[in-house]
Amino acid sequence: MPQAAGEAERNRRACRWRHPAHGTRRLGPVSGDLLEVEHVTKCFAIGGLFGRARFNAVDEVSFTVQAGRAEILAIIGESGSGKTTLARMILNTFAPTSGAIRFRGKDLLEVRGRKRRLDFIRQIQPILQNPYEAFNPLKRVDRYLYASAVRLSGAQSQMARDEAVDAALRKVGLSLAEVKGRFPHELSGGQLQRTAIARALISSPALIVADEPVSMVDASLRMSIVNLFKRLRDEWQVSILYITHDLATAYYISDRVIIMQKGKVVETGPAREVLIHPQHPYSILLKESVLSPDDVGKGRLTLVHDGEAMRLQRMRNNG
């Protein structure tokens, strides 16, 4: 523990962390937005004892999610762009180095104590990338659902717990009878991810943070999960932060998009406008990296000798 504390202290000093008590985090007036991310930076100290440097995983990111109108906001970027670090700060598992994150007008650094944290968790829920990591393989799936019903929705009697769990499962196309008593390995990847979504819905959250929620699901099942997110927005008025590197699904379900590169927001706006007519060079590169059905039969793979290794290079046939 002393070693961990010392590492945290070195990170704090290296990144010039600014505590709210010093009056540097209240950057603007409290708004009526559901979520407000204002000039948020997350800095990590990297290197050893004799050579340390600062690395901004998230750099001056700002955006809002409106209250009163559910929407799906996609945060798009390649691995290392900072989107998962941003998600963790929104879920209040990381504290920003600078800037402010406010949920329903309250700075997340003020969410302290068991009662306040439970209230926060009820309103904002995560969905993880790998559903098999969300459940202990040695425990039955319904155990997690019942625990969420008791802790987050206040269901005390067995009947109330059954009703809360079954209602959440039916929203995702399942039922309590289908999952009760079953272990994670007894469900398909799609069923388990839908069960994870149902678990998040038990507390009736206002916001879901979904970090690459379809990347570990078979391609044949991805659209069922994506369509489920649209239903959550349209029928149950749940806003969703959809974190992905998949432009196709982002285009299909998103109202707005944010494109991140190396921790910075390089482009943002309505999903159709940004993804059809990108303006930033990185956004254009992302779009051009998506294989088009128009290219079918018009390319070839060529082996290129490069010293000790051999690389596969895809070459377009312009003829």
Secondary structure, 3 states (H helix, E strand, C coil): CHHHHHHHHHHHHHCCCCCHHHCCCCCCCCCCCCEEEEEEEEEEEEEECCEEEEEEEEEEEEEEECCCCCCEEEEECCCCCCHHHHHHHHCCCCCCCEEEEEECCEEHHHCCCHHHHHHHHHHEEEECCCHHHHCCCCCCHHHHHHHHHHHHHCCCCHHHHHHHHHHHHHHCCCCHHHHCCCCHHHCCHHHHHHHHHHHHHCCCCCEEEEECCCCCCCHHHHHHHHHHHHHHHHHHCCEEEEEECCHHHHHHHCCEEEEEECCEEEEEEEHHHHHHCCCCHHHHHHHHHCCCHHHCCCEEEEEEEECCEEEEEEEECCC
